[in-house]
Amino acid sequence: MEWRLFTALAVLIIGNGYWALRYYQARHQTGWDENRRVAEMESLQDHWLQFSTVAIILIMLLAPLARQALLSGG
C-alpha cells in the first residue's frame, strides 16, 4: 500500500518539475509578443494549480492507508 503513496509523491515532484519547465520556457520565449506571453503564462499557472491540487488530494487520500499498512506490518 505504501508504494501508492510513494508513487503519488513521485508524480507530484515530477509533475511540478514539468510545469515549472514549461512556465520557464514560456517566460523566456523571445518570439512572442508580451500579450501572448502573459496569456500563455496565466494558462500554464492555471494548469499547474489544477495538477498540484489533484496530486495533493490523492496524497491526502492515500497517506492514511499507507500509514495503516505500515503499522500493521503488511
QUIZI-V532423 format. One record per residue. N is the residue number from 0. RES is the residue in one letter. SS is DSSP state (H for helix, E for strand, L for the rest). PHI is phi as a letter, one per 20 degrees, with the letter a starting at -180 (* if undefined). PSI is psi as a letter, one per 40 degrees, with the letter a starting at -180 (none if undefined). Layout:
n: (N,N)
res: (RES,RES)
ss: (SS,SS)
phi: (PHI,PHI)
psi: (PSI,PSI)
This chain:
n: (0,1,2,3,4,5,6,7,8,9,10,11,12,13,14,15,16,17,18,19,20,21,22,23,24,25,26,27,28,29,30,31,32,33,34,35,36,37,38,39,40,41,42,43,44,45,46,47,48,49,50,51,52,53,54,55,56,57,58,59,60,61,62,63,64,65,66,67,68,69,70,71,72,73)
res: (M,E,W,R,L,F,T,A,L,A,V,L,I,I,G,N,G,Y,W,A,L,R,Y,Y,Q,A,R,H,Q,T,G,W,D,E,N,R,R,V,A,E,M,E,S,L,Q,D,H,W,L,Q,F,S,T,V,A,I,I,L,I,M,L,L,A,P,L,A,R,Q,A,L,L,S,G,G)
ss: (L,H,H,H,H,H,H,H,H,H,H,H,H,H,H,H,H,H,H,H,H,H,H,H,H,H,H,L,L,L,L,L,L,H,H,H,H,H,H,H,H,H,H,H,H,H,H,H,H,H,H,H,H,H,H,H,H,H,H,H,H,H,H,H,H,H,H,H,H,H,H,H,L,L)
phi: (*,f,f,f,f,f,f,f,f,f,f,f,f,f,f,f,f,f,f,f,f,f,f,f,f,f,f,d,f,e,e,d,f,f,f,f,f,f,f,f,f,f,f,f,f,f,f,f,f,f,f,f,f,f,f,f,f,f,f,f,f,e,g,f,f,f,f,f,f,f,f,e,n,d)
psi: (d,d,d,d,d,d,d,d,d,d,d,d,d,d,d,d,d,d,d,d,d,d,d,d,d,d,d,e,h,e,e,i,i,d,d,d,d,d,d,d,d,d,d,d,d,d,d,d,d,d,d,d,d,d,d,d,d,d,d,d,d,d,d,d,d,d,d,d,d,d,d,e,e,none)
